[in-house]
Amino acid sequence: MTAHYTYTPEGMSIFGSRERFNRVLYGGHQHDEHQERYFTFAGDTPIFMGAASDYSQDTWCYQAKNGVLLSGLALTEGYAGGGSHDIYSSWFHDCSDVLTTWRSGYITYRLSRFSPYFPQVMVDMAVYPLIHEDGFLVQYDITTDQRVIFCAGFGGITKFFGRFDHPTSKRRDFSPEDCTDNQAEVLSDHAAISGPNGVRMQLKADFPCEYSLTTAEALAAPSPGLFLGQHPGPAVVVRVKAVIPAHSRFRGHLLVLRNNCPERLRSLLGDGDLDRITRSMIRDKHAMVSFHTPDAQLDATVPDTVIALDASFHGQSFYHGAIGYHAPFLGWRGWYAPVLLGWSDRVRSAIESHFATITRSEGQERVWWDGADRPDLDHEGTQYHHLQNSSGHLTALLHRDDIYDMQEVAVDMTLFYLQNSADLETGGKIYDRLLEILSWEARILDPDGDGLYQNFLNTWISDGHSYNGAGCAQASIYNFTANLVTARLGRKLGREVRNQEVLADQILQALYRYLWLPKEGILAESIDRIGNRLLHPSPELSTTYLAINAGVVNAPQAWSMLRWTERNCRSIRTVGRGGRLYFSSNWLPKKYSTCGIFSAENACLALAYYRCGQPEKAFEIVQGLLDAFALSPYPGSITHVLSGQGGSDGGDIDFTDVSSCYLQLLLEGLWGVRFQLLEEVIYLTPQLPPDWEAAELNLPAVSLSYHRRGNCETLLAVVEHPARKVFTLPLRQAKIEQLLLNGKSIPYTVIPGWKRSFLQCETSICGKIELKVYAAEAPYPRLRQHELTLFPGNQAVIAVDDGVIDHLEAPEGLLQNVSTSPQERIVRIITEQAGLYDCLVRSGEVFLPLTIEVRNLPRLEEPLEISRLEFLPLEQFCNCALTEIHQQEFRSPRPQGYSIGMRLNGRYAWEWNHFGHNALQVDDTLLRKCGGVFATPAGWQFATPPQGRNAACVSLWDNFPTSLEIPLSGRARALAVLYCGSTNAMQTAVCNARLEVHYAEGQPQCCELRQPDNFDDFLLPVYQKQNEAVYVGAGTHALVQVIRLDPQRELCCFRAEAIANEVILDVLALTLAR
């Protein structure tokens, strides 16, 4: 199997890697009262760096170096032998045969190659993070057949300036510049360095050695032999030297300690057992969950992810990332897995801390605008609307506000905790603030009161999403759930809950009234509140899985939404296990965060598949994520952005959003553990792969153990809570012979499912619950063909083996019955509309999906001869120069609610074009210098002016007319339109603009411009699919739309109309083919 790392019983191993600093070692929480967080960079090569981040010093969470430790062996001090490679000495991290093993919290190394002229040595090393202090411990075990010199160098304390978890970060490696403003000293039995930010690092060995000081340039030397020589200049680096005699074994430790006292340094090394104690403390981090399956790689991801999640907790709350963006953002889905892991104290602390930030303001509340770019708050660009005198929302960060609306996810996580814990004491403390938050959401995000709420940077993936005040599915679903569950909590607390129940019902009705598309079987993404109030019909993954996981849609609707996702959102097969990972949307162009492969989004999608009873498709995604772990250059971690093969695509490691969602997928999805204690019920629905014969899960609140032998499956559950337990188990056969609960037969219900059925039973027993399911030899019904390709008028046989057809459900107008028998239906296709149609065959207690593709016979168009061209003069219709369109300000129309993501110059803010982020370089040089006639490679020619206005622009922005008409006369075979425009990913799959040719009589010919089919943004690299694209200057392109005409009809006019908000259509030239 293809993998970057090899999974072994000891851990994840790699041989000969040159990667450095690609694994972060996390300590404990002893210093969580400080806003800064210390951690240790280690990696595939044995070079180590202490580091710290402090979001209060830098909002990008840049890190500061707290010293780099290099160690190695040399034969002669001050001497390097050989040519390009020193054959007399080598740093350990430069050895080419390093065998590195990541062991879920620490790393071990074995290496031996120095050079053919070097003594025979074997070096074993280990590096551990300190748990109760800030620092790290390095263990050495070296054997040699000749005398060698061990040495280590340590230095470099810096200010906050980089992201060293990124391999391309500048000055990631040690450089003499790192020692600026450093002071080093040798004390009685150790050495120390002090530097910026009040940092003092101490270094001590537990073996006989010589401490000395040397220069920063010495530590930058290419080999330890040179490092050990004499170097003039300021002595700011610590040097440790120990001679290892011939035929001896050298054992010892180096301890690096941050901002502590010498007595603590000595005591830690004093008992000689610090490495064993540290290993035990590391294991304690993930001991609350025991996860054992036949898949060793899957098992290994659990402790690694728990360690990352533990590191994301800091003081009072869970931070955005364990290392990258280590800041207390509120709503990035970080609390779900901690709830399941039993970290109740931490979750309560997070809830109470963040709910204490609720705003209280006097004066009239309003959403107002200043129309200014706000780089201080908004790295996306323009936040056009701002709140004034607002009360009832939580700050985006624990200690200050930011642009994000994170409280929807925070409320959802809070209610998730209360559902899992029935902690009515905490629920009572925050209940009134929950009501305030829900009131704020309704006032600010549903200003017209129609029941649909606006998405306003409210989810992890929302960075590049500018809904421009639209009524959206995601915010509405979050508010539906929030009002529904808050009402349940209120009933437990004896409160009046009628308002929340009514509001939840209103939101649910609005979702179906405005966004449900029955023909497509999906919930649309959003509907505009201004302009033509377009429906945006392509939901991203977030919309689909939120609707399913919140129970907004029923089982057939959920299946339909997932089927739409499979067809319309690209997916990849990963290179190891052949798992599947989905792109987050079909919104083009591909770009973080509007379209890409994101780990957390796939984890949530897989959870939705489990909730729908489709475990095979869910486990496909699990396999894809497991490949991401194996292919990752960061052992034990995956990045939040993945590549087209499932490996890392930049991104950050140990993002809390990824860690939490991945663990939730395994615990709630694969194992099916769901506590709904506000309704006093616990759901246990394990959906394990059918080839597993044994698996086990132990959590603080529940233990599950599964075994299968022959036709008998045994599930042993241990649950002490008195709530009603509902077990739902997938049946391996269509029927069962017997169900035993603690040795006694009990009644059960069979629940229909997709290609299988489920057994369901209930009990209120506390403690040990053993279910034994004896399967009968009864195969499931199956379709002879689950996909049919037909033409209108064709007949087809729909047949079932091992069952009968109880019911056939098909889209209205698709087919009619011709004949019926128990196992067969003969049907005729009566629709003329080509497309894919999903049907369901009910056979006994299973639903069998059937896809019918209706095709039409292709119509072959004769090739269009590009000849007899006539240029149409546009001078009187041009209203702007192409290069000046975005030099003006676009202030209206804007929605009543928030408007974000559209800069004042009319450009989409989350844009990286030919010349960079938000660059504005419009170049029409080739149009201006073509001598008046611009020719395309396909053969079309257009008249263009050498100067002045050269674009006839239409837009819903007030800056331009919504439409324009240009007279036509005579007859023609075709009209070629040279055009370009401004659009963005949020306008995918809707009509951006419309081109029409009107005749003197009869219906016009219409051409809709849809991005990305035949329209895209003129400053981005071309991504539209259908039309000829031509560059009219550096980084600026235009498109050619050819409209075939009826040569027998008299022409009247050409009309261009803007349809979608934010879009600007620029008509550059018209040419008729007579």
ZIDACOR-V125284 format. One record per backbone hydrogen bond with DSSP energy under -0.5 kcal/mol. CO is the residue of the C=O (numbers start at 1). NH is the residue of the N-H. Records with the same first field share a line. If there is no record, write none. Layout:
CO=NH + NH
This chain:
6=8 + 13
8=11
11=8 + 13
12=102
13=6
14=100
19=45
23=42
24=26
25=40
29=32
31=34
37=53
39=51
40=25 + 42
41=49
42=23
45=47
48=69
49=41
50=66
51=39
52=64
53=37
54=57 + 58
58=61
62=54
63=161 + 162
64=52
65=158
67=50
68=70 + 155
69=48
70=153
71=92
72=151
73=90
74=149
76=79
81=87
85=87
88=75
90=73
91=94
92=95
95=98
98=16 + 100
99=110
100=14
101=103 + 108
102=12
105=129
106=103
107=127
108=101
109=125
110=99
111=123
112=114
115=118
119=121
120=145
122=124 + 143
123=111
124=141
125=109
126=139
127=107
128=137
131=28 + 30
133=135
134=258
135=130
136=256
137=128
138=254
139=126
140=252
141=124
142=250
143=122
144=247 + 248
148=150 + 244
149=74
150=242
151=72
152=240
153=70
154=238
155=68
156=67 + 158
157=196
159=65
162=63 + 164
163=166
165=167
166=169
169=172
175=178
176=179
177=180
179=182
183=194
185=187 + 192
190=187
191=203
192=185
193=201
194=183
195=198 + 199
196=199
199=195
200=259
201=193
202=257
203=191
204=255
209=211
210=241
212=239
214=236 + 237
215=219
216=220
218=221
223=227
224=228
225=78
226=229
234=236
235=184
237=214
238=154
239=212
240=152
241=210
242=150
243=245
244=148
245=248
248=144
249=251
250=142
252=140
253=206
254=138
255=204
256=136
257=202
261=265
262=266
263=267
264=268
265=269
266=270
267=271
269=272
273=277
274=278
275=279
276=280
277=281
278=282
279=283
280=284
281=285
282=285 + 286
283=286
284=287
286=289
289=291
290=698
292=696
294=296
295=299
296=300
297=301
298=301 + 302
299=302 + 303
300=304
301=305
302=306
303=307
304=308
305=309
306=310
307=311
308=312
309=313
310=313
312=319
314=316 + 317
317=314
320=656 + 657
323=326
325=321 + 327
326=55
327=320 + 329
328=398
331=333
335=339
336=340
337=341
338=342 + 343
339=342
342=344
343=347
344=348
345=349
346=350
347=351
348=352
349=353
350=354
351=355
352=356
354=357
355=358
359=392
366=368 + 388
368=386
372=383
374=377 + 378
377=379 + 403
378=381
381=374
382=384 + 901
384=370 + 371
386=368
388=366
393=359
396=330
400=397
404=406
406=410
407=411
408=412
409=413
410=414
411=415
412=416
413=417
414=418
415=419
416=420
417=421
418=422
419=677
422=424
423=427
424=428
425=429
426=430
427=431
430=434
431=435
432=436
433=437
434=438
435=439
436=440
437=441
438=442
439=443
440=444 + 445
441=445
442=446
445=454
446=449
453=472
454=456
456=405
457=405
459=462
460=463
461=464
462=465
464=466
465=467
467=470
470=472
471=527
472=453 + 476
473=477
474=478
475=479
476=480
477=481
478=482
479=483
480=484
481=485
482=486
483=487
484=488
485=489
486=490
487=491
488=492
489=493
490=494 + 495
491=494
497=501
498=502
499=503
500=504
501=505
502=506
503=507
504=508
505=509
506=510
507=511
508=512
509=513
510=514 + 515
511=515 + 516
515=524
516=518
517=521 + 522
522=517 + 524
525=473
526=536
527=471
530=533
534=528 + 536
535=537
536=525 + 526
537=539
540=543 + 544
541=545
542=546
543=547
544=548
545=549
546=550
547=552 + 553
548=551
554=558
555=559
556=560
557=561
558=562
559=563
560=564
561=565
562=566
563=567
564=568
565=569
568=570
570=583
572=574 + 581
579=574
581=572
584=541
586=588
591=594 + 595
595=591
596=584 + 598
597=642
598=602
599=603
600=604
601=605
602=606
603=607
604=608
605=609
606=610
607=611
608=612
609=614
610=613
614=618
615=619
616=620
617=621
618=622
619=623
620=580 + 624
621=625
622=626
623=627
624=628
625=629
626=630
627=631
628=632
630=4 + 5
633=635
634=637
638=654
640=599
641=649
642=597
643=646
645=575
647=643
652=640
653=324
654=322
655=659
656=660
657=661
658=662
659=663
660=664
661=665
662=666
663=667
664=668 + 669
665=669 + 670
666=671
667=673
670=687
672=674 + 685
674=676 + 683
676=679 + 681
680=724
681=676
682=726
683=674
684=728
686=730
689=692
693=708
695=706
696=292
697=704
698=290
702=699
703=718
704=697
705=716
706=695
707=714
709=712
711=775
712=709
713=773
714=707 + 716
715=717 + 771
716=705
717=719 + 769
718=703
719=767
724=682 + 726
725=727 + 763
726=684
727=761
729=759
735=776
738=774
739=746
740=742 + 772
741=744
744=741
749=751 + 760
751=758
753=755 + 847
756=753
757=731
758=751
759=729
760=749
761=727
763=725
767=719
769=717 + 771
770=742
771=715
772=740 + 774
773=713 + 775
774=737 + 738
776=778
778=734
782=801
786=851
788=790 + 853
790=855
791=794
794=829
796=798 + 827
797=799
798=825
799=784
801=782
804=806
807=842
808=810
809=840
811=814
814=830 + 831
816=828
819=826
822=805
823=800
824=821
825=798 + 827
826=818 + 819
827=796
828=816 + 830
829=793
832=834
835=854
837=839 + 852
839=850
840=809 + 842
841=843 + 848
842=806 + 807
843=846
845=753
846=843
847=755 + 849
848=841
850=839 + 852
851=788 + 853
852=837 + 854
853=790 + 855
854=835
855=792
858=860
859=861
863=865
864=866
865=867
868=1074
870=1072
871=873
872=1070
874=877 + 878
880=950 + 951
881=884 + 885
882=885
884=887
885=888
889=891
892=958
899=384 + 385
901=903 + 909
903=906
904=890
907=903
909=911
911=918
913=916
916=913 + 919
921=923
924=927 + 928
925=929
927=930
930=933
932=944
933=935
934=942
936=939
940=936
942=934
951=879 + 880 + 953
952=1067
954=1065
957=960
961=955
962=1058
964=1056
966=1054
970=1051
973=1045
974=1073
975=977 + 1043
976=978 + 1071
977=979 + 1041
978=1068 + 1069
979=1039
980=1066
981=1018
982=1064
984=987
985=988
987=990 + 1011
990=992 + 1011
992=1059 + 1060
993=1009
994=1057
995=1007
996=998 + 1055
997=1005
998=1052 + 1053
1004=1006
1005=997
1007=995
1008=1010
1009=992 + 993
1010=1012 + 1013 + 1014 + 1015
1011=989
1012=1025
1013=1025 + 1026
1017=1020
1018=1037
1019=914
1028=1040
1030=1038
1032=926 + 927
1033=1036
1036=1032 + 1033
1038=1030
1039=979 + 1041
1040=1028 + 1042
1041=977 + 1043
1042=1044
1043=975
1045=1047
1046=1049
1050=1000
1052=968
1053=998
1054=966
1055=996
1056=964
1057=994
1059=532
1060=1063
1063=956
1064=982
1065=954 + 1067
1066=980 + 1068
1067=952
1069=978
1070=872
1071=976
1072=870 + 1074
1073=973 + 974
